Each structure stands twice: as structure tokens, then as C-alpha cells.
Amino acid sequence: MGREDQIEEREVLDSIFPDEITDISDTSYRISVTLDTPENDIEETQQPILMLQVSYPTDYPDVAPDLEISAPPNAPKHPRLDIQEDRDRLLEALQPTIEENIGMAMVFTLVSALKESAEQLMSERVNAVHAQKEMEAAKAEEEENKKFHGTAVTRESFLEWQAKFIQEMAEEERRQLEEKEVEDKKSNKKTTAKEEKKWSGKELWERGLAGKADFDEDEEDSMPAVGKMKIAA
């Protein structure tokens, strides 16, 4: 029964994948699977292609088929899918489908599951790129907004500002007082100098501190009379 099921499935697959399936031997063949790229991908790339090689064990479909995934010969490396690095992950993703379909022809279901998981993997990577760009844009916007809004005030930052403000005000008040004291001293010196008594010419004469030239015209009349001095022989 195993071999009959294998031949029947192979004929069905030939009608489903007429241009995609290639025989390797009587019990193995290769199917090319073209993937659809994510619609939101910012990079314009060609659709990647996977090659799923299927080999029938004698007891298939009562046991799992032997599977291998590869890239077409000389295919360029796709930015969202690396067959060499992603092969094990894609094969592992097929295990639940294999277990659910043991005893039944499953290759068509496996092809569909492989296509879906590979496209999902590419979509996750594209979404990660968008998320990274959005995070960078949000960070740049946050930095830009800081220029206009400044730093958010917290209780700790307010108390720190308040203490600094009080200290600055005290220093400013002390500085103003010191300047006022200096100005007051200067003003007192000027007042004292102005208030010093100005001696009259008569007073200067009496004290022997001035000559005639030191008297004001108005004080000439008040000068003491000086008699002629006799010179003894």
C-alpha cells in the first residue's frame, strides 16, 4: 500500500505543480516554492524561491518523508531570508504538520506550510526594521522636544532648585549691603570734608599761617593795624 500511495500522490502533485516539480528518482523529487515578499517592506526585492526536496521512505505515508530545503543554484542572497541560516528553523516549523498528517498524503500540505512559515519569517524581520526606525524617530523627536519643554520638574529637582535660589538671593543681598556700606563711607568722607571749617583771612593772620595775599578783598578792612616799627640805633 505504501508504494501505491506514493505513486498516486506524485501524480496529483504533477497536476498541481506542473512547472515547479522535478524528479530526482522514482521515489524523490524537488518542488520550487516561490514566496511572496511582505507588502510593507521598504526594500524592493525579487521574490525568493525555496527548493523543497522530498524523498519517500518505504513505509511513507505511515512515516514522515525525508525533507531537505535549499536555495536555487546561483540565487542571490535575499535580505529577509537566508536559506543556509534559516533551514533548520523552517524544517522545525514543519514538524507539527507532519505529525498531524501521518498516515495520509502530506506533501501538498507541507509545501503550503513551508511557504507560510517562510513568509511569516520575512514579515517578522520587516516589522522589526520598521519598529527600529520608529523607535529611532521617537527618540529623535523626544530629544527635539526637550529643547522646547526642558526637563520635567520633580519634587527632588524643585527642592534642589529652591535651595540654590535661596542661597543665590542671600549672596545677592549680602553683596548689595556691602556695596551700600562702601558708598555710605565715600559719602560720609565727602560730607566731612565739606563741613570742615574754613578759616577767614583774619584768623589765618592771627595764627601766622598766611600772608597778605591770602586775605580776601572783603577782609582787607578787618586786618589788624600794624604800626611802623622803629629800628634801634
ZAROLO-372904 format. One record per residue (C-alpha): residue in one letter; x, y, z. Coordinates in nm, 2 decimals. Layout:
+------+--------+--------+--------+
! resn !     c1 !     c2 !     c3 !
+------+--------+--------+--------+
!    a !      X !      Y !      Z !
...
+------+--------+--------+--------+
//
This chain:
+------+--------+--------+--------+
! resn !     c1 !     c2 !     c3 !
+------+--------+--------+--------+
!    m !   0.00 !   0.00 !   0.00 !
!    g !   0.29 !   0.24 !   0.08 !
!    r !   0.42 !   0.25 !  -0.28 !
!    e !   0.08 !   0.28 !  -0.43 !
!    d !   0.00 !   0.58 !  -0.21 !
!    q !   0.33 !   0.74 !  -0.32 !
!    i !   0.26 !   0.70 !  -0.69 !
!    e !  -0.08 !   0.84 !  -0.65 !
!    e !   0.04 !   1.14 !  -0.46 !
!    r !   0.31 !   1.20 !  -0.71 !
!    e !   0.06 !   1.21 !  -1.00 !
!    v !  -0.16 !   1.46 !  -0.81 !
!    l !   0.14 !   1.68 !  -0.73 !
!    d !   0.23 !   1.68 !  -1.10 !
!    s !  -0.11 !   1.84 !  -1.18 !
!    i !  -0.07 !   2.10 !  -0.90 !
!    f !   0.29 !   2.19 !  -0.97 !
!    p !   0.34 !   2.12 !  -1.34 !
!    d !   0.63 !   2.37 !  -1.38 !
!    e !   0.76 !   2.36 !  -1.03 !
!    i !   0.83 !   1.98 !  -0.97 !
!    t !   1.13 !   1.79 !  -1.09 !
!    d !   1.20 !   1.42 !  -1.05 !
!    i !   1.53 !   1.31 !  -0.90 !
!    s !   1.45 !   0.94 !  -0.88 !
!    d !   1.14 !   0.71 !  -0.87 !
!    t !   1.10 !   0.80 !  -0.50 !
!    s !   1.23 !   1.15 !  -0.47 !
!    y !   1.16 !   1.49 !  -0.64 !
!    r !   1.21 !   1.86 !  -0.59 !
!    i !   0.95 !   2.13 !  -0.58 !
!    s !   1.03 !   2.50 !  -0.61 !
!    v !   0.83 !   2.73 !  -0.38 !
!    t !   0.81 !   3.10 !  -0.47 !
!    l !   0.75 !   3.32 !  -0.18 !
!    d !   0.56 !   3.65 !  -0.16 !
!    t !   0.75 !   3.94 !  -0.01 !
!    p !   0.59 !   4.15 !   0.26 !
!    e !   0.39 !   4.44 !   0.13 !
!    n !   0.53 !   4.68 !   0.39 !
!    d !   0.89 !   4.60 !   0.30 !
!    i !   1.09 !   4.92 !   0.24 !
!    e !   1.33 !   4.74 !   0.01 !
!    e !   1.22 !   4.64 !  -0.33 !
!    t !   1.35 !   4.28 !  -0.38 !
!    q !   1.27 !   3.99 !  -0.60 !
!    q !   1.06 !   3.71 !  -0.47 !
!    p !   1.28 !   3.45 !  -0.30 !
!    i !   1.25 !   3.08 !  -0.41 !
!    l !   1.29 !   2.77 !  -0.19 !
!    m !   1.36 !   2.43 !  -0.31 !
!    l !   1.19 !   2.15 !  -0.11 !
!    q !   1.33 !   1.81 !  -0.18 !
!    v !   1.10 !   1.52 !  -0.09 !
!    s !   1.22 !   1.15 !  -0.06 !
!    y !   0.98 !   0.87 !   0.02 !
!    p !   1.08 !   0.61 !   0.28 !
!    t !   0.94 !   0.26 !   0.20 !
!    d !   0.66 !   0.30 !   0.47 !
!    y !   0.55 !   0.65 !   0.37 !
!    p !   0.29 !   0.79 !   0.44 !
!    d !   0.28 !   0.59 !   0.77 !
!    v !   0.62 !   0.75 !   0.84 !
!    a !   0.74 !   1.10 !   0.77 !
!    p !   0.90 !   1.18 !   0.44 !
!    d !   1.27 !   1.29 !   0.43 !
!    l !   1.28 !   1.66 !   0.36 !
!    e !   1.56 !   1.90 !   0.26 !
!    i !   1.54 !   2.27 !   0.19 !
!    s !   1.78 !   2.46 !  -0.03 !
!    a !   1.81 !   2.77 !  -0.25 !
!    p !   1.82 !   2.75 !  -0.63 !
!    p !   2.17 !   2.74 !  -0.78 !
!    n !   2.34 !   3.08 !  -0.81 !
!    a !   2.04 !   3.25 !  -0.64 !
!    p !   2.14 !   3.59 !  -0.49 !
!    k !   2.11 !   3.62 !  -0.11 !
!    h !   1.78 !   3.77 !   0.00 !
!    p !   1.79 !   4.05 !   0.26 !
!    r !   1.49 !   3.89 !   0.45 !
!    l !   1.57 !   3.52 !   0.41 !
!    d !   1.89 !   3.33 !   0.43 !
!    i !   1.83 !   2.96 !   0.34 !
!    q !   2.16 !   2.85 !   0.49 !
!    e !   2.09 !   3.01 !   0.82 !
!    d !   1.71 !   2.96 !   0.83 !
!    r !   1.70 !   2.60 !   0.70 !
!    d !   1.68 !   2.44 !   1.04 !
!    r !   1.41 !   2.68 !   1.17 !
!    l !   1.20 !   2.62 !   0.86 !
!    l !   1.23 !   2.24 !   0.89 !
!    e !   1.14 !   2.25 !   1.25 !
!    a !   0.83 !   2.46 !   1.17 !
!    l !   0.71 !   2.17 !   0.95 !
!    q !   0.71 !   1.91 !   1.23 !
!    p !   0.36 !   1.99 !   1.37 !
!    t !   0.22 !   1.95 !   1.01 !
!    i !   0.40 !   1.61 !   0.97 !
!    e !   0.27 !   1.48 !   1.30 !
!    e !  -0.09 !   1.58 !   1.22 !
!    n !  -0.08 !   1.41 !   0.88 !
!    i !   0.09 !   1.08 !   0.95 !
!    g !  -0.09 !   0.80 !   0.75 !
!    m !  -0.21 !   1.05 !   0.48 !
!    a !  -0.05 !   1.21 !   0.17 !
!    m !   0.10 !   1.53 !   0.31 !
!    v !   0.34 !   1.68 !   0.06 !
!    f !   0.10 !   1.94 !  -0.07 !
!    t !   0.02 !   2.04 !   0.29 !
!    l !   0.39 !   2.06 !   0.37 !
!    v !   0.45 !   2.29 !   0.07 !
!    s !   0.18 !   2.52 !   0.19 !
!    a !   0.31 !   2.52 !   0.55 !
!    l !   0.67 !   2.59 !   0.43 !
!    k !   0.55 !   2.88 !   0.22 !
!    e !   0.35 !   3.03 !   0.51 !
!    s !   0.63 !   2.99 !   0.77 !
!    a !   0.89 !   3.14 !   0.54 !
!    e !   0.68 !   3.44 !   0.45 !
!    q !   0.60 !   3.48 !   0.82 !
!    l !   0.97 !   3.49 !   0.90 !
!    m !   1.03 !   3.76 !   0.64 !
!    s !   0.74 !   3.96 !   0.77 !
!    e !   0.87 !   3.95 !   1.12 !
!    r !   1.21 !   4.08 !   1.00 !
!    v !   1.05 !   4.36 !   0.80 !
!    n !   0.84 !   4.46 !   1.11 !
!    a !   1.15 !   4.46 !   1.32 !
!    v !   1.31 !   4.70 !   1.07 !
!    h !   1.00 !   4.93 !   1.09 !
!    a !   1.00 !   4.91 !   1.47 !
!    q !   1.36 !   5.01 !   1.49 !
!    k !   1.31 !   5.31 !   1.26 !
!    e !   1.00 !   5.41 !   1.46 !
!    m !   1.20 !   5.39 !   1.79 !
!    e !   1.48 !   5.60 !   1.64 !
!    a !   1.23 !   5.85 !   1.51 !
!    a !   1.06 !   5.87 !   1.85 !
!    k !   1.39 !   5.91 !   2.03 !
!    a !   1.49 !   6.19 !   1.79 !
!    e !   1.15 !   6.36 !   1.85 !
!    e !   1.19 !   6.33 !   2.22 !
!    e !   1.53 !   6.49 !   2.21 !
!    e !   1.39 !   6.77 !   1.99 !
!    n !   1.10 !   6.83 !   2.23 !
!    k !   1.34 !   6.87 !   2.52 !
!    k !   1.47 !   7.19 !   2.35 !
!    f !   1.13 !   7.35 !   2.39 !
!    h !   0.99 !   7.19 !   2.71 !
!    g !   1.30 !   7.14 !   2.91 !
!    t !   1.34 !   6.88 !   3.19 !
!    a !   1.03 !   6.76 !   3.37 !
!    v !   1.01 !   6.91 !   3.73 !
!    t !   1.01 !   6.65 !   4.01 !
!    r !   0.98 !   6.71 !   4.39 !
!    e !   1.35 !   6.64 !   4.42 !
!    s !   1.45 !   6.87 !   4.14 !
!    f !   1.23 !   7.15 !   4.27 !
!    l !   1.37 !   7.13 !   4.63 !
!    e !   1.72 !   7.14 !   4.48 !
!    w !   1.63 !   7.45 !   4.27 !
!    q !   1.47 !   7.62 !   4.57 !
!    a !   1.78 !   7.57 !   4.79 !
!    k !   2.00 !   7.71 !   4.52 !
!    f !   1.77 !   8.00 !   4.46 !
!    i !   1.76 !   8.10 !   4.83 !
!    q !   2.14 !   8.08 !   4.85 !
!    e !   2.18 !   8.30 !   4.54 !
!    m !   1.93 !   8.55 !   4.69 !
!    a !   2.12 !   8.56 !   5.02 !
!    e !   2.45 !   8.62 !   4.84 !
!    e !   2.30 !   8.89 !   4.63 !
!    e !   2.16 !   9.07 !   4.93 !
!    r !   2.49 !   9.05 !   5.11 !
!    r !   2.67 !   9.19 !   4.80 !
!    q !   2.42 !   9.48 !   4.79 !
!    l !   2.47 !   9.56 !   5.16 !
!    e !   2.85 !   9.56 !   5.11 !
!    e !   2.82 !   9.79 !   4.81 !
!    k !   2.59 !  10.02 !   5.02 !
!    e !   2.84 !  10.03 !   5.31 !
!    v !   3.12 !  10.13 !   5.07 !
!    e !   2.90 !  10.40 !   4.91 !
!    d !   2.80 !  10.53 !   5.26 !
!    k !   3.16 !  10.56 !   5.36 !
!    k !   3.25 !  10.75 !   5.05 !
!    s !   2.95 !  10.98 !   5.10 !
!    n !   3.05 !  11.05 !   5.47 !
!    k !   3.40 !  11.14 !   5.37 !
!    k !   3.28 !  11.40 !   5.12 !
!    t !   3.03 !  11.54 !   5.38 !
!    t !   3.30 !  11.57 !   5.64 !
!    a !   3.54 !  11.74 !   5.40 !
!    k !   3.27 !  12.00 !   5.31 !
!    e !   3.18 !  12.06 !   5.67 !
!    e !   3.54 !  12.14 !   5.78 !
!    k !   3.56 !  12.50 !   5.90 !
!    k !   3.70 !  12.74 !   5.65 !
!    w !   3.93 !  13.00 !   5.83 !
!    s !   3.89 !  13.36 !   5.75 !
!    g !   4.19 !  13.57 !   5.64 !
!    k !   4.20 !  13.73 !   5.98 !
!    e !   4.21 !  13.40 !   6.15 !
!    l !   4.49 !  13.28 !   5.93 !
!    w !   4.68 !  13.61 !   6.00 !
!    e !   4.64 !  13.58 !   6.37 !
!    r !   4.77 !  13.23 !   6.36 !
!    g !   5.06 !  13.33 !   6.14 !
!    l !   4.95 !  13.09 !   5.87 !
!    a !   4.90 !  13.33 !   5.58 !
!    g !   5.04 !  13.64 !   5.42 !
!    k !   4.86 !  13.94 !   5.28 !
!    a !   4.79 !  13.76 !   4.96 !
!    d !   4.59 !  13.50 !   5.15 !
!    f !   4.33 !  13.76 !   5.25 !
!    d !   4.01 !  13.81 !   5.06 !
!    e !   3.94 !  14.17 !   4.94 !
!    d !   3.64 !  14.18 !   5.17 !
!    e !   3.86 !  14.11 !   5.47 !
!    e !   4.13 !  14.37 !   5.40 !
!    d !   3.94 !  14.63 !   5.61 !
!    s !   3.93 !  14.39 !   5.90 !
!    m !   4.30 !  14.33 !   5.90 !
!    p !   4.47 !  14.45 !   6.22 !
!    a !   4.66 !  14.77 !   6.20 !
!    v !   5.04 !  14.73 !   6.21 !
!    g !   5.24 !  15.04 !   6.32 !
!    k !   5.56 !  15.14 !   6.19 !
!    m !   5.85 !  14.97 !   6.37 !
!    k !   6.13 !  15.18 !   6.49 !
!    i !   6.47 !  15.04 !   6.44 !
!    a !   6.70 !  15.10 !   6.73 !
!    a !   7.04 !  15.25 !   6.65 !
+------+--------+--------+--------+
//
